[in-house]
């Protein structure tokens, strides 16, 4: 959970790693994704879009 502007925001995190024994450059690659865990968090994020 993260608090921003007095509101608690909840997220679900997912981390994907790509590991190949022969490829050193891919071995260190990781993608982390945060998705809103509830409707209030999603609404707060949509309200901040330009």
N, C-alpha and C positions, 0 to 999 in steps of 0.2 A: 504494500500500500504506500501511496505517496500523498502527502498533504500539499495542496496548492491553493492559495488564496482562501484558506479557511475551509476548503472542501477536501474530503478524503477521496482519492481516486484509487480504484482497484483494477489491477491488470493481471492477465494470464501471460506468462512468459514461456517462450519456446526457443531452444537453442539447437541449431543444426550444425554439425561439424562434418567436414569432408576429409577423411583420412585415407590416403593411399600409400602403401609402404615405399613405392618407387618415386613418388612425386613430393619433394620437400616443400615446394611453394603451396601446394594444396593442403598439406598437413597442418598448416597454421591458420587456415581459413575457417571462420565461424560466423554464422548469421544469427543474430538475436532479434526476436520479434516480440513486441508487446501488443496484446489485444485487450480491449476493454472487457472487464469481467462482469460489469453490470450496466444497466440502462443509464443510470445517472452519470457514470464515467463517460460513456459514449456520447451522451448529450452535451456534457461539458467540453469534450474534445471537438465535437461538431460546431459548437458555438464559437470556438477560437479560430476556426478556419477563415481565411481572408475572403 
